[in-house]
């Protein structure tokens, strides 16, 4: 039996601000915005190439805005992903390498496959990690 992760609920304070962040700064596709003229209703966004989406909206989660931590994206080239985020005005960490003693700054020539990471926050302080896994790219 396959179990696929399809949706992650993301707690936010300002739906429009967060929708703009994910579509304009991260390049997510807006699947739907069911709010109409009202304030309530889910907004679904999907990262490029992903089978899993995020949903934001008023009243869709009991979590506090900014409390989501540890959701991870995977990219084929973490340095390129970081450059893209910086160019789009996203505050993002330097590339880090995971090893037996924890994380250290990446150096030129490091093989980053599976061990290269960057981290950023969305406007509400939800924390997102990006890992390089080249074999999926």
N, C-alpha and C positions, 0 to 999 in steps of 0.2 A: 504494500500500500504506500503510495507517495503522499507525503505531507508537504504542502507548499505554503510558504508564508506569503500572503497576498496584500495585507494592509497593516500599517502601524499607525495608531492614533497618536497625534502629537498635540500636547496641551499648549495653547497659545492665548495671549491676552488680546491681541489685535489681529483679527483674521486677515484683513486687507493688507496690512504691513507684512505679515508672514507670507501670504500668497505672492505678493510682489517680490519678496526676498527669494523664494524658491523658484519662481518663474524667471525673473530678470537676472538675478545674481548666480543661480545655480543651473539654470537652463532646464528646469523640470517642465514637463508637459502638463497643462491644466486639463484634466480629464472631464471634470464637471464642477460647477458651482451651483448648488441647489438652493442657495439662500434667496434667490429672487429679489424682491424688494425688502424682505425682512432681514433680521439679524441672525436668525437661527437656521441651521441646516449644514450638512457637510460639504466640504470642498476637497476634492480628491486631486492629488498631484502625483506624477510618476517620474522618477529619474530616467534620463535617457538610457535605453537598453535594459531597463529593469522589469522584472515580472512582479515586483512588489511596489505598492503605492503607499503614500502617506495620506491621512485624512486630518484636516484641521477644521475647526468650527466651534461656535459657542454651544455649550451644553452637550458635547459629544464625549467628554472624558471627565472623570472625577479627579484626575491628576492636576496638580498646580502648574501653571505656566512656568517653564524653565526646569521642571523636575525630570524630564526625560534625559537619560544619560546612557551612553554605551551603544546606541544604534550605529551600525557600521556599514559603510558603502565599500565596494571593491572596484578598483580601477586597474587598468593594465600598466599605467605609468603614473606613479604618485607625484613625481616631480612636475610632470606636465599638468596634472590636475591642480597642484598647488599654484603653479604659474597662472593657470586660468582663473582660479579663485582670486588671487591677488589682483590680476588685471580687472576683475569685475568688482573690486572694492570689498571683498570679504576678508575679515581679520582671520588669519589662519596661522597655525604653528609652523615652525620649520619642520622639515622632514626629519623623522626620528627612526632609529633602527632598534627593534626589539632583540634582546639577547639574553644570555644566562644571568647577567647582573642587572637586568632591567633595560630601560631605554637610554640611548645615547644619541647625540646629534649625528646625522648622516654625513659621511665624508665622500668626496669625489672618488669614484671607483667602487663604492659599496654596491654589492648585489642587493637590491631591495625587494626581490621577489619573495613574497610571503612575510617579510619582516619590516618593510618600509611603511610608515604611518604618518598621517597629518591629522590635525584636530581643529575643529572650528565650532563656534556657537551660532545658533540662529538668533534673531532679534530678541527672543524671550529668554535666552540663556540655556535652551536645550542644547546638549552637547553631542556632536556628531564626529565619528572617526572615519577616516578613509584609509584603506589598506591596499597595497599593491599586490595583486596576484596576476602575474602576466599570462599564465596558462589559460585563464578564462577570457582574456581580452581579445 
